[in-house]
């Protein structure tokens, strides 16, 4: 995946009477240690990875390190969130082009901020350099994607750089623990305390839990023995994805994951598909894996393009003989909604695709409107295509 690191650092040197005064400006404010406002009472919470987060100073400048952290922070802060960002992820446009374009046009000043490199790539090679780059922006808080951080080893030094300067770091995590009664609270609930935005964040927690409970209630009449195959593809549709067995909360909620217990397998094939004999096949479409994007927030509906993309998968050797393909029980879906409260939509959407008596088209449309009330932007776009 192509990445570009754009560093925006303004240096102004004022020299007078033989004495030099040196200022480093990053984002919108000056030296952090002079500007920070100490809290009357420090705040301590656990982040979604179970790490202690100690907050000694008022949060004003926040470093956002990946695309999902933008939605998470903006939802948690509310109106004016864009005035409190000191760093943006450089890979937003490559991971989610339509959302990146929307953010750049709506809040153009954010595109001028320093950029955080792709964490999965950069932390694996030089984690301390990444921490130092983030520190250059003088953040009061750093929000990290727990789904990435939990995979990485040997990054204690990365965290220590922030701890030594009393900069709190918060790891979000919905990726594999989503759709539980506690996931919203350990993310939004904890962030509400950090930002002193508890009323707003608690409203998001309530929306999540109420919506999840409503869906579970609807599913009581649904046959959960339906067998579901869910694949996160590689760059070439002719090859099976090598992370097909990763936890998918909506699959476990709605049916039976045919890949449960299957080890990481880069050699999945038609023989294994025949043994799995899925009732439904779901293929993730995301530019992060495939280098292109059919769906997403603010993406235009293009059924022809989606059908052409899906056809590349259904034309794999032997797939035409699969019952799921014969029954046209194959769907191409957006893969970047599982990192926040929007993970609920993925569950409602899958239920709608599999069993419209559980979630009707009208109910799914209404849910899109409802979820917009807890997001920093209207929930709209193109999110899935079912084989016709």
FIVOKOL-520989 format. One line per 5 residues: their letters; for each residue x, y, z of C-alpha. Coordinates in pm, 1 decimal. Example, Ala and Ser with C-alpha at 12.3 -4.5 7.8 and 13.67 -1.06 7.14 Angstrom:
# FIVOKOL-520989
as) 1230.0,-450.0,780.0  1367.0,-106.0,714.0
This chain:
# FIVOKOL-520989
xxxxx) 0.0,0.0,0.0  144.6,340.6,-100.8  200.0,583.3,183.5  322.7,939.5,191.9  448.7,1110.2,501.5
xxxxx) 372.1,1479.2,505.1  538.3,1666.3,789.6  416.4,2017.8,857.7  649.5,2192.1,1097.9  686.1,2569.6,1099.7
xxxxx) 1006.0,2707.8,1250.6  1038.8,3076.4,1325.5  1373.2,3206.1,1445.5  1392.1,3550.4,1597.3  1743.0,3673.7,1660.3
xxxxx) 1804.5,4009.6,1831.7  2093.0,4175.8,2018.8  2306.7,3865.6,1995.9  2044.2,3651.2,2170.1  1835.8,3388.3,1986.1
xxxxx) 1473.5,3306.4,2057.5  1358.5,2981.9,1899.9  996.3,2875.9,1868.1  862.0,2549.1,1728.7  507.4,2574.6,1605.4
xxxxx) 310.0,2260.1,1539.3  -59.6,2274.1,1458.8  -219.6,2572.3,1636.5  -33.1,2612.7,1962.5  315.7,2658.2,2100.3
xxxxx) 518.2,2476.3,2361.4  302.7,2216.4,2525.8  456.4,2219.7,2871.1  382.8,2591.9,2905.3  26.4,2566.2,2777.5
xxxxx) -116.0,2263.6,2954.7  -377.2,2324.3,3221.8  -348.7,2089.6,3518.7  -671.2,1924.8,3632.8  -790.3,1976.8,3989.2
xxxxx) -834.1,1600.6,4013.1  -641.3,1358.1,3785.7  -849.8,1110.4,3584.0  -760.1,742.5,3557.6  -943.1,496.0,3334.4
xxxxx) -871.1,170.6,3155.7  -865.8,176.2,2776.9  -1017.9,-94.7,2559.9  -697.6,-301.6,2577.3  -700.6,-286.6,2956.2
xxxxx) -411.9,-39.2,2981.2  -426.4,231.8,3246.9  -471.1,583.5,3108.7  -370.7,862.2,3347.1  -486.6,1212.5,3262.1
xxxxx) -328.1,1499.8,3456.7  -400.9,1787.3,3219.3  -706.4,1921.0,3038.6  -741.6,1771.9,2690.3  -727.4,2030.8,2414.6
xxxxx) -504.0,1885.7,2140.1  -562.1,1530.8,2020.5  -347.6,1322.6,1785.6  -561.0,1098.5,1563.3  -354.1,812.7,1426.5
xxxxx) -592.1,619.7,1200.6  -918.1,671.9,1015.1  -1139.4,505.1,1274.9  -1002.6,729.7,1549.7  -1139.3,1032.5,1362.9
xxxxx) -1499.1,911.4,1385.5  -1446.7,790.9,1742.3  -1303.0,1120.4,1866.5  -1541.9,1341.8,1669.1  -1841.6,1146.9,1799.0
xxxxx) -1710.4,1166.0,2154.7  -1630.6,1538.9,2149.0  -1924.2,1667.5,1944.9  -1951.0,2009.6,1780.2  -1617.9,2182.4,1730.1
xxxxx) -1415.6,1861.5,1744.5  -1209.5,1973.0,1446.6  -1062.7,2259.4,1651.8  -898.6,2012.2,1887.9  -705.5,1794.6,1644.3
xxxxx) -328.4,1832.1,1611.0  -252.3,1531.6,1389.5  -435.3,1334.5,1121.2  -366.8,988.0,973.6  -185.2,992.0,642.4
xxxxx) -355.8,675.0,519.0  -714.2,802.4,545.4  -752.9,850.8,170.9  -596.2,515.5,84.8  -811.0,326.6,337.3
xxxxx) -1134.5,515.2,287.7  -1118.5,749.5,-9.2  -1476.4,876.5,-0.5  -1472.6,956.7,370.8  -1128.9,1116.0,336.1
xxxxx) -1256.2,1337.6,56.9  -1561.0,1437.4,263.8  -1350.5,1532.0,567.3  -1102.1,1728.4,357.8  -1377.8,1929.3,188.5
xxxxx) -1582.6,1985.1,504.6  -1289.8,2073.2,733.9  -1008.5,2177.3,495.9  -780.6,2293.5,777.2  -743.0,1932.7,891.9
xxxxx) -559.9,1845.6,570.2  -287.4,2094.9,664.2  -203.6,1923.3,991.9  95.7,1690.9,1041.5  28.1,1334.8,931.6
xxxxx) 69.9,1014.9,1130.7  218.0,733.8,918.5  44.1,399.4,874.0  96.4,251.6,1219.2  99.9,-115.0,1121.0
xxxxx) 386.6,-56.6,879.1  583.0,211.9,1062.6  561.1,72.2,1415.3  694.6,-261.1,1296.2  1011.3,-93.5,1167.6
xxxxx) 1081.1,201.5,1398.4  822.6,253.2,1674.3  1020.1,516.6,1865.7  1050.5,734.8,1555.6  672.6,725.0,1517.4
xxxxx) 624.5,827.6,1881.3  864.8,1117.6,1836.7  679.6,1229.6,1525.9  352.6,1230.4,1719.3  518.3,1417.1,2007.0
xxxxx) 622.7,1693.9,1768.3  256.1,1793.7,1740.8  234.5,1864.1,2117.6  -67.7,1641.9,2185.7  -258.4,1633.4,2512.5
xxxxx) -397.8,1292.4,2414.1  -305.9,1024.7,2159.6  -577.8,791.1,2029.3  -452.1,461.3,1888.5  -629.1,173.7,1706.7
xxxxx) -620.8,-120.9,1943.1  -689.6,-355.2,1651.5  -345.0,-262.6,1518.7  -157.1,-215.5,1844.6  -260.2,-555.2,1982.1
xxxxx) -78.4,-727.5,1695.2  253.9,-553.1,1748.1  540.3,-672.3,1966.4  836.1,-487.1,2116.8  669.0,-145.4,2137.3
xxxxx) 713.1,-75.5,2509.3  953.5,202.8,2417.8  685.2,361.9,2202.3  446.6,388.5,2496.1  724.4,499.1,2733.5
xxxxx) 799.4,808.9,2526.6  448.2,937.5,2595.3  443.2,825.4,2957.6  767.6,1012.5,3029.8  596.0,1335.7,2921.7
xxxxx) 263.9,1264.1,3094.0  86.4,1231.0,2758.6  -208.6,989.8,2795.6  -252.0,725.8,2526.6  -589.4,558.5,2464.8
xxxxx) -633.8,237.8,2264.1  -978.3,187.1,2113.4  -1100.0,-164.0,2032.1  -1419.1,-279.0,1866.9  -1257.9,-504.4,1607.3
xxxxx) -1286.2,-840.4,1782.3  -1486.0,-756.5,2095.8  -1768.5,-568.9,1928.5  -2141.4,-625.2,1976.9  -2122.8,-687.9,2350.5
xxxxx) -2295.6,-504.2,2634.3  -1960.8,-368.7,2759.2  -1773.8,-266.2,2444.1  -1933.9,78.2,2411.9  -1863.6,168.2,2773.2
xxxxx) -1495.6,65.5,2766.1  -1451.5,284.0,2458.6  -1694.0,578.3,2464.1  -1762.6,567.7,2837.2  -1393.8,590.0,2923.1
xxxxx) -1332.8,856.9,2658.2  -1616.9,1065.0,2800.0  -1435.1,1079.8,3132.7  -1105.3,1172.6,2967.4  -1257.8,1452.7,2759.4
xxxxx) -1500.8,1555.2,3036.1  -1780.5,1486.9,2786.9  -1958.2,1221.4,2991.2  -2315.0,1323.1,2904.8  -2249.9,1300.5,2533.4
xxxxx) -2050.0,978.3,2548.1  -2298.3,811.5,2780.8  -2568.9,888.5,2525.6  -2364.1,700.9,2264.3  -2321.4,409.0,2504.1
xxxxx) -2696.8,398.6,2565.2  -2772.3,414.2,2192.5  -2532.5,126.1,2128.2  -2666.7,-93.8,2406.0  -3033.4,-22.7,2331.0
xxxxx) -2981.9,-91.4,1958.6  -2790.7,-412.2,2029.4  -3060.4,-532.7,2268.9  -3329.4,-455.2,2010.0  -3147.3,-657.3,1743.8
xxxxx) -3094.6,-951.4,1977.9  -3463.5,-944.8,2056.8  -3545.5,-953.3,1684.6  -3310.1,-1248.3,1637.9  -3496.2,-1465.5,1889.0
xxxxx) -3719.6,-1590.5,1608.5  -3426.4,-1639.8,1368.3  -3259.3,-1975.6,1297.7  -2897.9,-1915.8,1402.3  -2779.7,-2243.4,1253.2
xxxxx) -2737.5,-2065.4,919.3  -2376.4,-2124.9,813.3  -2182.1,-1812.0,718.6  -1847.8,-1781.4,538.5  -1683.9,-1438.9,578.1
xxxxx) -1368.3,-1353.0,387.9  -1134.7,-1058.8,408.8  -966.6,-1088.8,68.6  -615.0,-1036.1,-51.8  -518.8,-809.4,-339.1
xxxxx) -622.1,-1064.7,-603.0  -979.1,-1195.2,-604.4  -864.6,-1522.3,-758.6  -680.5,-1605.4,-435.1  -846.3,-1674.1,-102.4
xxxxx) -787.5,-1419.6,171.0  -542.4,-1524.8,437.5  -738.7,-1382.8,732.6  -1070.8,-1552.4,668.6  -1095.5,-1684.6,1025.9
xxxxx) -1071.4,-1356.6,1216.5  -1340.5,-1284.4,1471.6  -1650.9,-1133.8,1315.6  -1899.9,-1033.0,1587.4  -2198.6,-995.4,1353.7
xxxxx) -2147.5,-1346.3,1213.8  -2137.1,-1496.1,1561.8  -2449.6,-1300.0,1656.8  -2657.5,-1396.6,1353.9  -2539.0,-1742.4,1251.9
xxxxx) -2265.6,-2005.2,1266.4  -1917.4,-1910.5,1149.3  -1801.4,-2203.8,934.8  -1442.3,-2092.9,993.0  -1450.0,-2110.9,1372.5
xxxxx) -1144.4,-2305.0,1483.3  -977.1,-2280.9,1143.2  -615.3,-2165.9,1185.0  -473.5,-1872.5,987.9  -492.6,-2020.2,640.2
xxxxx) -342.3,-1868.7,326.6  -410.6,-2187.8,133.3  -790.4,-2199.5,154.6  -935.1,-2375.1,-150.6  -1248.3,-2517.0,-309.6
xxxxx) -1214.3,-2849.5,-127.3  -1230.9,-2667.4,206.0  -1519.1,-2454.2,81.1  -1711.1,-2769.5,-14.0  -1654.2,-2916.0,331.0
xxxxx) -1766.6,-2590.3,494.8  -2077.4,-2581.0,271.5  -2185.1,-2228.3,373.7  -2542.9,-2107.9,338.9  -2421.5,-1751.1,290.2
xxxxx) -2093.5,-1606.4,163.7  -1984.6,-1255.5,259.3  -1684.2,-1093.1,92.8  -1538.8,-776.3,239.3  -1468.8,-491.7,-1.1
xxxxx) -1217.4,-244.5,133.6  -942.4,-47.9,-33.8  -705.2,-137.9,250.7  -695.0,-496.4,123.9  -791.5,-478.5,-241.4
xxxxx) -646.1,-142.0,-343.9  -984.1,-19.0,-464.6  -1316.4,71.5,-313.0  -1674.6,6.5,-418.1  -1840.6,101.6,-89.2
xxxxx) -1804.8,335.9,202.3  -1928.5,643.4,379.3  -2040.4,894.1,115.0  -1965.2,646.3,-165.4  -2203.3,671.1,-463.4
xxxxx) -2418.1,368.9,-543.5  -2274.2,181.5,-840.5  -2435.6,-161.9,-870.0  -2261.9,-239.6,-1199.3  -1916.7,-189.2,-1048.3
xxxxx) -2009.6,-386.5,-735.7  -2150.7,-672.0,-944.9  -1833.0,-681.3,-1154.4  -1619.8,-696.6,-839.1  -1831.2,-972.2,-685.5
xxxxx) -1818.4,-1172.2,-1009.8  -1442.2,-1200.3,-973.4  -1497.2,-1399.9,-654.6  -1788.9,-1613.0,-769.6  -1588.4,-1711.7,-1079.6
xxxxx) -1325.6,-1886.5,-867.9  -1271.4,-2250.5,-957.3  -1561.8,-2460.9,-832.8  -1764.3,-2175.6,-685.0  -2040.3,-2206.7,-944.3
xxxxx) -2121.5,-2546.1,-790.4  -2156.1,-2411.3,-436.0  -2516.4,-2405.5,-312.8  -2468.8,-2051.4,-177.1  -2366.6,-1929.6,-522.7
xxxxx) -2646.9,-2120.8,-694.6  -2894.8,-1962.8,-450.4  -2732.5,-1620.8,-502.1  -2657.0,-1605.0,-131.1  -2336.1,-1409.5,-187.4
xxxxx) -2282.8,-1053.1,-72.1  -2007.6,-797.1,-112.7  -1997.9,-563.3,188.7  -1806.6,-266.9,323.3  -1536.7,-362.6,570.9
xxxxx) -1451.2,-50.1,768.5  -1751.9,-5.8,997.1  -1637.6,-236.7,1277.1  -1432.4,18.8,1469.3  -1698.3,213.4,1658.4
xxxxx) -2069.5,251.7,1712.7  -2115.1,200.9,1336.5  -2036.0,-167.2,1395.1  -2405.6,-191.2,1479.0  -2492.7,-117.2,1118.1
xxxxx) -2284.6,-412.2,998.3  -2493.1,-639.0,1222.4  -2827.1,-487.6,1119.0  -2721.7,-505.8,753.3  -2618.2,-872.1,772.3
xxxxx) -2944.4,-963.0,945.9  -3133.8,-776.3,673.7  -2947.6,-958.2,396.2  -2999.4,-1303.0,546.0  -3350.0,-1267.8,688.9
xxxxx) -3566.9,-967.2,607.3  -3827.0,-1080.6,857.9  -3570.7,-994.8,1127.1  -3464.9,-657.4,984.5  -3671.9,-527.7,692.9
xxxxx) -3544.3,-283.9,430.9  -3752.0,-11.0,593.3  -3608.7,-88.2,937.7  -3254.0,-81.9,801.9  -3319.7,254.9,638.8
xxxxx) -3458.4,390.4,965.3  -3155.4,261.6,1153.4  -2929.1,461.7,922.3  -3117.4,774.4,1028.7  -3106.2,678.0,1395.1
xxxxx) -2733.3,611.3,1401.7  -2668.8,950.9,1243.2  -2780.1,1108.9,1571.9  -2464.1,986.9,1749.1  -2216.3,1044.7,1465.8
xxxxx) -2025.3,1358.9,1362.8  -2171.4,1336.0,1012.3  -2478.4,1189.8,846.2  -2461.1,814.7,801.1  -2500.1,773.2,429.1
xxxxx) -2318.3,601.1,148.0  -2309.6,266.9,-32.7  -2245.9,-28.7,196.8  -2322.6,-355.5,21.8  -2437.1,-551.0,-279.6
xxx) -2611.2,-889.0,-291.8  -2568.7,-1116.0,-593.8  -2853.1,-1085.4,-843.1
